[in-house]
Amino acid sequence: MDLARPPELPADASEQERALAEENARLRRICAALMERVESGGMAGGAPYGAFEHSVLLAEQVRERTETLQRTLEALRRAKAEAEAANHSKTRFLAAVSHDLLQPLNAARLFTSALDTHPLPEASQRLVGNIGRSLKDVESLLGTLVDISRLDAGVLEPDIAPFPVATLLDTLAEEYRQMAAARGLELRYVPSGAVVESDLALLARVVRNFLTNAIRYTESGRVLLGCRRRPEGLEILVGDTGPGIPEAQREEIFLEFRRAGARRDSPDRGLGLGLAIVDRIAGMLGHPVRLASRPGHGSLFSLRVPYGRLATSRPAATVNRSGEDRVLAGRRVWVIDDDPGICEGMVALLEGWGCRAHAAATPARLAGEGPPDVLLVDYHLEAGLDGLEVAAGLREAWPDLPVVVITANHDAVLTSRARALGYGCLLKPLKPLRLRMMLTTLLGPALAPPGGQR
C-alpha cells in the first residue's frame, strides 16, 4: 500500500469527506516517516522494533479510515443519484399531468373565447368573463408549477436566437393594452427597432410577469413598456405609477410566495411565484434584472438583453387591427387534433373570426373539404403520430402551406425543430389573441386569395 498517496476526492466532495481525507493524509505522512526511520536504522536498541509496531498500527488505522472514507463517498454518491432520479421523476410526472390537464383547459379557454365573439346579455357577459378569469388562474398556477419544477431540475434548455424585439413587444403591448384599459389604466408603449439575442418564449415570460404585476398593483395612472439602448445591451423596461416597493422588500419579492399588497379590487392577486420564476429565468439566460422604486410614486423593472444580428434584415409585415377581419375572412383553416373538445372549440373560435374551419383527428377525414389556406396541428396525435410528420405529409401536396404547431410540450428542442421547418409554434393553453395575430401574419396580403387558390 502506498502510504504517501491519499485517495483522490471528487470536485464536489463534502466538508466531511475532505476532513476525513486530511486526517488520512496526516496519518499516512506519519507512517511514511516512521517506516523511513526504521528502514534507515536510525533508532538504537529495541526502538526500531517498537517504531515498526507503531507504524504497523498506524498503517492499519489508515486502512480503516480509507475504507470508511470510501464507504462514505459511495453512500453520498448513491444518495445524490437517488435525489437526482427523484427530481427527474417529479419533473416527468408534472409534465405528464400538466399535459393531461392542459387538454380540457385548452378546450374550455377556446369555448369561452368563442362566446366572447357573440353578442350576449350583460349578465351573461359577466359570467363568461368570470369563467375566463378562473380558467386563466388555473392556467397560470399550472404553468407556474411546471416552470419551477423544470427550472429547479435544470432540464429547461434555452433556445437562443436573434430576433427583432418588436416581434415580442408589439404583441405584448396589444394584449396588455386591453387588460390595462379594463382596469382604468393607460398602457404607453414605445416601440424599438433593435435586434436582440435570447430565448423568445422565456423572455416573453419575464416581460409578461412585469406587465401583469404593473397592472395588478397600480390603482390609477399608467403603465409604460419600452426599451433603452445601452452599450452593453438593450434594456427592456416596464414602469408603473403604483404604490412602489419599500427598500426592505426589494430582495424579498424575488422569493417564492412573497408579494406586495395587490390593489383591493384586483381579481387576481397571484401567489407570489412570478418574480421567483423571473429570477430563475433571468439567471439562466444571463440577463440582469434591475428594480428601481419610490414608495408612493411607482416602480420600474428592467431586463438587459444582449444585442443580436439577423442573417437577413427585412421589415416584418404588419397588419393593423382593423384589417384583421379582412385577412381572415373566408380563409379555410384545417385543424388536426385527436381531442374532440379541442376540435369543437377551435372551430367555434375560428368561425367567430370569419374563417371556414374544419377539424378532425387525421387529414384523411378532411380530404373532401377543399385545400387549406393554413394548417393548425397538435403535436401529440393518436397512433403515435406527431404534428410535424402530419404537416410534412400535407406539404408534399401543398409546398407553401403555412403551418402552426400547437403543443403542451415546452421543450426548446421541439420549438427549434418547428422553426427549422418554417412552422409557427404556439404553446397550450392556447392564447386566442396570439393565435389570431399569428394567423394574420401568415395569411397577410402577400399570400394567395381565400380557399387555397395558390
C-alpha positions as CSV (number, residue, x, y, z in Angstrom):
1,M,0.0,0.0,0.0
2,D,1.3,3.4,-1.0
3,L,1.1,5.3,2.4
4,A,2.3,8.6,0.9
5,R,-0.5,8.8,-1.7
6,P,-4.0,9.6,-0.4
7,P,-7.1,8.7,-2.4
8,E,-8.4,11.4,-4.8
9,L,-11.6,13.2,-4.0
10,P,-14.2,14.3,-6.5
11,A,-14.5,18.0,-7.1
12,D,-17.9,18.1,-5.3
13,A,-16.8,16.4,-2.2
14,S,-18.4,17.5,1.1
15,E,-16.6,19.1,4.1
16,Q,-16.9,15.8,6.0
17,E,-15.2,13.9,3.2
18,R,-12.4,16.5,2.9
19,A,-11.9,16.3,6.7
20,L,-11.5,12.5,6.6
21,A,-9.2,12.9,3.6
22,E,-7.0,15.4,5.5
23,E,-6.8,13.0,8.6
24,N,-5.8,10.1,6.3
25,A,-3.2,12.2,4.7
26,R,-1.8,13.2,8.2
27,L,-1.6,9.5,9.3
28,R,0.0,8.5,6.0
29,R,2.7,11.1,6.4
30,I,3.5,9.8,10.0
31,C,3.6,6.2,8.8
32,A,5.9,7.0,5.9
33,A,8.3,9.0,8.2
34,L,8.4,6.1,10.8
35,M,8.9,3.5,8.1
36,E,11.8,5.5,6.7
37,R,13.4,5.8,10.1
38,V,13.1,2.1,10.7
39,E,14.5,1.1,7.3
40,S,17.4,3.5,7.7
41,G,18.3,2.0,11.1
42,G,18.2,5.5,12.8
43,M,16.9,4.0,16.1
44,A,19.0,2.3,18.7
45,G,18.3,-0.9,20.7
46,G,14.7,-2.1,20.8
47,A,13.5,1.2,19.4
48,P,13.4,0.1,15.8
49,Y,11.0,-2.8,16.6
50,G,8.8,-0.5,18.7
51,A,8.7,2.0,16.0
52,F,7.9,-0.7,13.5
53,E,5.0,-1.9,15.6
54,H,3.7,1.7,15.9
55,S,4.0,2.2,12.1
56,V,2.0,-1.1,11.5
57,L,-0.7,0.2,13.9
58,L,-0.8,3.5,12.1
59,A,-1.0,1.7,8.8
60,E,-4.0,-0.3,10.0
61,Q,-5.7,2.9,11.2
62,V,-5.0,4.5,7.8
63,R,-6.5,1.5,6.1
64,E,-9.6,1.6,8.3
65,R,-10.0,5.3,7.8
66,T,-9.6,4.9,4.0
67,E,-12.3,2.2,3.9
68,T,-14.6,4.5,6.0
69,L,-14.0,7.3,3.6
70,Q,-14.7,5.2,0.6
71,R,-17.9,3.9,2.1
72,T,-19.0,7.4,2.9
73,L,-18.2,8.6,-0.6
74,E,-20.2,5.7,-2.1
75,A,-23.1,6.4,0.2
76,L,-23.1,10.0,-0.8
77,R,-22.9,9.1,-4.5
78,R,-25.9,6.8,-4.1
79,A,-27.9,9.4,-2.2
80,K,-27.1,12.0,-4.8
81,A,-28.1,9.7,-7.6
82,E,-31.4,8.8,-5.8
83,A,-32.1,12.5,-5.3
84,E,-31.5,13.3,-8.9
85,A,-33.6,10.4,-10.1
86,A,-36.5,11.5,-7.7
87,N,-36.2,15.1,-9.0
88,H,-36.3,13.9,-12.7
89,S,-39.2,11.6,-11.8
90,K,-41.1,14.5,-10.3
91,T,-40.4,16.6,-13.4
92,R,-41.7,13.9,-15.7
93,F,-44.8,13.4,-13.6
94,L,-45.6,17.1,-13.6
95,A,-45.0,17.3,-17.3
96,A,-47.4,14.4,-17.9
97,V,-50.0,15.7,-15.5
98,S,-49.8,19.2,-17.0
99,H,-50.3,17.8,-20.5
100,D,-53.4,15.9,-19.4
101,L,-54.8,18.9,-17.6
102,L,-54.0,21.3,-20.4
103,Q,-56.2,19.4,-22.9
104,P,-59.6,20.1,-21.2
105,L,-58.3,23.5,-20.0
106,N,-57.4,24.5,-23.5
107,A,-60.8,23.4,-24.8
108,A,-62.5,25.4,-22.1
109,R,-60.5,28.5,-23.0
110,L,-61.4,28.1,-26.7
111,F,-65.1,27.9,-25.8
112,T,-65.1,31.0,-23.6
113,S,-63.1,32.9,-26.3
114,A,-65.7,31.8,-28.9
115,L,-68.5,33.1,-26.6
116,D,-66.8,36.5,-26.5
117,T,-67.3,36.9,-30.2
118,H,-71.1,36.6,-29.9
119,P,-73.5,39.3,-28.6
120,L,-74.7,38.3,-25.1
121,P,-76.8,39.9,-22.4
122,E,-74.8,41.9,-19.9
123,A,-75.3,39.3,-17.1
124,S,-74.1,36.5,-19.5
125,Q,-71.1,38.6,-20.4
126,R,-70.1,38.9,-16.8
127,L,-70.4,35.2,-16.3
128,V,-68.3,34.5,-19.3
129,G,-65.7,37.0,-18.0
130,N,-65.7,35.3,-14.6
131,I,-65.2,31.9,-16.2
132,G,-62.4,33.2,-18.4
133,R,-60.6,34.7,-15.4
134,S,-60.9,31.5,-13.4
135,L,-59.6,29.4,-16.3
136,K,-56.7,31.9,-16.6
137,D,-55.9,31.5,-12.9
138,V,-55.8,27.7,-13.3
139,E,-53.6,28.0,-16.4
140,S,-51.2,30.4,-14.5
141,L,-51.0,28.1,-11.5
142,L,-50.3,25.0,-13.6
143,G,-47.8,26.7,-15.8
144,T,-46.0,28.1,-12.7
145,L,-45.8,24.7,-11.1
146,V,-44.3,23.1,-14.1
147,D,-41.9,26.0,-14.8
148,I,-40.5,26.0,-11.3
149,S,-40.1,22.2,-11.4
150,R,-38.3,22.4,-14.8
151,L,-36.1,25.3,-13.7
152,D,-35.1,23.6,-10.4
153,A,-34.4,20.3,-12.2
154,G,-32.2,22.0,-14.8
155,V,-34.0,20.4,-17.7
156,L,-35.2,23.6,-19.3
157,E,-32.8,24.4,-22.2
158,P,-32.9,27.9,-23.6
159,D,-33.3,28.2,-27.4
160,I,-31.2,31.3,-28.1
161,A,-31.7,33.1,-31.4
162,P,-31.6,36.6,-32.7
163,F,-35.0,38.4,-33.4
164,P,-36.4,41.9,-33.6
165,V,-37.5,42.9,-30.1
166,A,-40.7,44.3,-31.7
167,T,-41.7,40.8,-32.5
168,L,-42.2,40.3,-28.8
169,L,-43.1,43.7,-27.6
170,D,-45.7,44.6,-30.3
171,T,-47.7,41.5,-29.4
172,L,-47.5,42.1,-25.6
173,A,-48.5,45.8,-26.0
174,E,-51.6,44.8,-27.9
175,E,-52.5,42.1,-25.5
176,Y,-51.9,44.1,-22.3
177,R,-53.4,47.4,-23.6
178,Q,-56.8,45.8,-23.3
179,M,-56.1,44.4,-19.9
180,A,-54.9,47.8,-18.7
181,A,-58.0,49.6,-20.1
182,A,-60.3,47.1,-18.3
183,R,-58.6,48.4,-15.0
184,G,-58.9,52.0,-16.0
185,L,-55.2,52.3,-16.7
186,E,-53.3,53.6,-19.8
187,L,-50.6,51.5,-21.3
188,R,-48.0,53.5,-23.1
189,Y,-45.8,51.6,-25.5
190,V,-42.6,53.0,-27.1
191,P,-41.6,50.6,-30.0
192,S,-37.9,49.7,-30.7
193,G,-36.2,48.6,-33.9
194,A,-33.4,46.8,-32.0
195,V,-32.5,43.2,-32.6
196,V,-31.7,41.1,-29.6
197,E,-30.5,37.6,-28.9
198,S,-32.3,35.5,-26.4
199,D,-34.9,32.8,-26.0
200,L,-38.1,34.4,-27.3
201,A,-40.5,32.3,-25.2
202,L,-38.6,32.6,-21.9
203,L,-38.0,36.4,-22.5
204,A,-41.8,36.7,-23.1
205,R,-42.4,35.0,-19.8
206,V,-40.3,37.6,-17.9
207,V,-41.8,40.6,-19.6
208,R,-45.3,39.3,-19.2
209,N,-44.7,38.9,-15.4
210,F,-43.5,42.5,-15.3
211,L,-46.6,43.8,-17.1
212,T,-49.0,41.6,-15.1
213,N,-47.6,42.9,-11.9
214,A,-47.6,46.5,-13.0
215,I,-51.3,46.3,-13.9
216,R,-52.2,44.3,-10.9
217,Y,-50.6,46.7,-8.3
218,T,-51.5,50.0,-9.9
219,E,-54.6,51.8,-8.7
220,S,-54.6,54.6,-11.2
221,G,-52.4,56.2,-13.8
222,R,-50.4,54.4,-16.4
223,V,-48.1,51.5,-17.3
224,L,-45.0,52.0,-19.5
225,L,-43.5,49.5,-21.8
226,G,-40.4,50.4,-23.8
227,C,-36.7,50.0,-24.3
228,R,-33.4,51.9,-23.6
229,R,-30.3,51.3,-25.6
230,R,-27.2,50.7,-23.6
231,P,-23.6,49.9,-24.8
232,E,-23.8,46.5,-23.1
233,G,-27.3,45.6,-24.3
234,L,-30.9,46.6,-24.7
235,E,-32.8,47.3,-21.5
236,I,-36.5,46.3,-21.7
237,L,-38.4,48.5,-19.3
238,V,-41.8,48.1,-17.6
239,G,-42.8,51.0,-15.3
240,D,-45.9,51.9,-13.4
241,T,-47.4,54.6,-11.2
242,G,-48.3,52.2,-8.5
243,P,-47.6,52.3,-4.8
244,G,-43.9,51.5,-5.1
245,I,-41.9,48.9,-3.2
246,P,-40.1,49.7,0.1
247,E,-36.4,49.1,0.0
248,A,-36.6,46.4,2.7
249,Q,-38.8,44.3,0.4
250,R,-36.9,44.6,-2.9
251,E,-34.9,41.4,-2.5
252,E,-37.7,39.6,-0.7
253,I,-40.2,39.8,-3.5
254,F,-38.0,37.6,-5.7
255,L,-38.5,34.7,-3.2
256,E,-41.3,32.2,-3.5
257,F,-44.7,33.1,-2.1
258,R,-43.7,36.7,-1.4
259,R,-45.7,39.5,-2.7
260,A,-46.6,43.1,-2.0
261,G,-50.2,44.1,-1.4
262,A,-52.3,43.9,-4.6
263,R,-54.9,46.5,-5.3
264,R,-58.1,45.7,-3.4
265,D,-60.3,45.3,-6.4
266,S,-57.8,43.0,-8.2
267,P,-59.5,39.7,-9.1
268,D,-56.0,38.0,-9.5
269,R,-53.7,38.8,-6.6
270,G,-51.4,36.0,-7.5
271,L,-49.5,33.6,-5.4
272,G,-46.1,35.4,-5.2
273,L,-44.4,33.0,-7.5
274,G,-44.0,35.1,-10.7
275,L,-40.9,37.0,-9.7
276,A,-39.3,33.9,-8.3
277,I,-39.6,32.4,-11.8
278,V,-38.3,35.7,-13.3
279,D,-35.2,35.5,-11.1
280,R,-34.5,31.9,-12.2
281,I,-35.1,32.5,-15.9
282,A,-33.0,35.7,-15.9
283,G,-30.2,33.9,-14.2
284,M,-30.3,31.1,-16.7
285,L,-30.3,33.4,-19.6
286,G,-27.7,35.7,-18.1
287,H,-30.0,38.8,-18.4
288,P,-29.5,41.0,-15.3
289,V,-32.7,42.3,-13.7
290,R,-32.9,45.7,-12.0
291,L,-35.6,47.3,-9.9
292,A,-35.9,51.0,-9.1
293,S,-38.8,52.1,-7.0
294,R,-40.0,55.1,-4.9
295,P,-42.8,54.3,-2.4
296,G,-45.8,56.4,-3.4
297,H,-44.5,57.1,-6.9
298,G,-44.2,53.7,-8.7
299,S,-41.7,51.1,-9.8
300,L,-39.5,50.4,-12.8
301,F,-38.4,46.8,-13.6
302,S,-35.8,46.4,-16.3
303,L,-34.0,43.4,-18.0
304,R,-30.8,43.8,-20.0
305,V,-30.7,41.6,-23.2
306,P,-27.6,41.3,-25.5
307,Y,-27.9,42.7,-29.0
308,G,-28.2,40.3,-31.9
309,R,-27.8,40.3,-35.6
310,L,-30.2,38.8,-38.1
311,A,-28.9,36.8,-41.1
312,T,-31.1,38.7,-43.4
313,S,-32.6,42.1,-42.5
314,R,-36.1,42.7,-43.7
315,P,-39.0,44.5,-42.0
316,A,-41.7,42.3,-40.6
317,A,-45.1,42.5,-42.3
318,T,-47.7,44.0,-40.1
319,V,-51.5,44.2,-40.4
320,N,-53.4,46.7,-38.3
321,R,-56.3,45.6,-36.1
322,S,-58.9,47.0,-38.4
323,G,-57.6,44.8,-41.3
324,E,-57.5,41.5,-39.4
325,D,-61.1,40.6,-40.2
326,R,-60.5,41.2,-43.9
327,V,-57.3,39.0,-43.8
328,L,-59.1,36.1,-42.0
329,A,-62.5,36.3,-43.7
330,G,-63.2,33.3,-45.8
331,R,-59.9,31.6,-45.1
332,R,-60.1,27.8,-45.0
333,V,-58.3,26.5,-41.8
334,W,-57.7,22.8,-41.2
335,V,-57.4,21.8,-37.6
336,I,-55.8,18.4,-36.8
337,D,-56.3,17.3,-33.2
338,D,-57.3,14.0,-31.7
339,D,-59.3,15.7,-28.9
340,P,-62.9,16.2,-29.9
341,G,-63.4,19.0,-27.4
342,I,-60.4,20.9,-28.8
343,C,-61.7,20.5,-32.3
344,E,-65.1,21.8,-31.5
345,G,-63.7,24.8,-29.5
346,M,-61.2,25.7,-32.2
347,V,-63.9,25.6,-34.9
348,A,-66.2,27.8,-32.9
349,L,-63.4,30.3,-32.3
350,L,-62.2,30.4,-35.9
351,E,-65.7,30.7,-37.3
352,G,-66.2,33.7,-35.0
353,W,-63.3,35.3,-36.8
354,G,-64.8,34.7,-40.2
355,C,-62.7,31.7,-41.1
356,R,-64.0,28.5,-42.7
357,A,-62.8,26.0,-40.2
358,H,-62.7,22.2,-40.5
359,A,-61.4,19.9,-37.7
360,A,-60.6,16.2,-37.5
361,A,-58.2,13.7,-35.9
362,T,-56.5,13.0,-39.2
363,P,-56.0,14.8,-42.5
364,A,-57.7,12.0,-44.4
365,R,-61.0,12.9,-42.8
366,L,-60.8,16.4,-44.3
367,A,-59.9,15.3,-47.8
368,G,-63.3,16.4,-49.1
369,E,-63.2,19.9,-47.6
370,G,-61.0,21.6,-50.2
371,P,-57.4,22.7,-49.9
372,P,-56.5,24.6,-46.7
373,D,-55.1,28.1,-46.5
374,V,-53.4,27.3,-43.2
375,L,-52.9,24.2,-41.0
376,L,-53.2,24.1,-37.2
377,V,-51.9,20.8,-35.9
378,D,-51.5,19.4,-32.5
379,Y,-48.0,17.9,-31.8
380,H,-49.2,14.8,-29.9
381,L,-51.6,12.8,-32.0
382,E,-53.2,9.4,-31.9
383,A,-51.4,6.2,-33.2
384,G,-48.0,7.6,-32.3
385,L,-48.1,10.3,-34.9
386,D,-46.8,13.8,-34.3
387,G,-47.8,17.1,-35.8
388,L,-44.5,17.6,-37.6
389,E,-45.0,14.4,-39.6
390,V,-48.6,15.3,-40.5
391,A,-47.5,18.7,-41.6
392,A,-44.7,17.3,-43.7
393,G,-47.2,14.9,-45.5
394,L,-49.6,17.8,-46.3
395,R,-46.7,20.0,-47.6
396,E,-46.0,17.3,-50.2
397,A,-49.3,18.3,-51.7
398,W,-49.2,22.0,-50.9
399,P,-45.5,23.0,-50.5
400,D,-46.3,26.6,-49.5
401,L,-48.9,25.6,-46.9
402,P,-48.5,27.8,-43.7
403,V,-48.3,25.5,-40.6
404,V,-48.8,26.3,-36.9
405,V,-47.9,23.5,-34.5
406,I,-49.7,23.6,-31.2
407,T,-48.3,21.8,-28.2
408,A,-48.2,21.4,-24.4
409,N,-44.5,20.4,-24.7
410,H,-42.4,23.4,-23.6
411,D,-39.2,21.7,-24.8
412,A,-36.9,24.1,-26.7
413,V,-35.8,21.3,-29.0
414,L,-39.4,21.0,-30.4
415,T,-39.6,24.7,-31.0
416,S,-36.2,24.6,-32.8
417,R,-37.4,21.7,-35.0
418,A,-40.6,23.6,-35.9
419,R,-38.7,26.8,-36.6
420,A,-36.2,24.9,-38.8
421,L,-39.1,23.6,-40.9
422,G,-40.6,27.0,-41.3
423,Y,-43.5,26.3,-39.0
424,G,-45.1,28.6,-36.3
425,C,-45.3,27.1,-32.8
426,L,-47.8,28.0,-30.1
427,L,-48.0,26.6,-26.6
428,K,-51.0,25.3,-24.7
429,P,-53.2,26.6,-23.2
430,L,-53.7,28.5,-26.4
431,K,-54.0,32.3,-26.2
432,P,-56.6,33.3,-28.8
433,L,-55.0,36.7,-29.3
434,R,-51.6,35.1,-30.1
435,L,-53.3,32.7,-32.5
436,R,-55.2,35.5,-34.2
437,M,-52.0,37.6,-34.6
438,M,-50.1,34.6,-36.0
439,L,-52.8,33.7,-38.5
440,T,-53.0,37.4,-39.5
441,T,-49.2,37.4,-40.2
442,L,-49.3,34.1,-42.0
443,L,-52.3,35.0,-44.1
444,G,-51.3,38.6,-44.8
445,P,-51.8,40.3,-48.2
446,A,-48.7,38.7,-49.7
447,L,-50.4,35.2,-49.7
448,A,-52.9,33.7,-52.0
449,P,-56.6,34.5,-52.0
450,P,-59.0,32.5,-49.8
451,G,-59.8,28.9,-50.4
452,G,-56.3,27.6,-51.1
453,Q,-56.2,29.0,-54.7
454,R,-52.5,29.3,-54.9
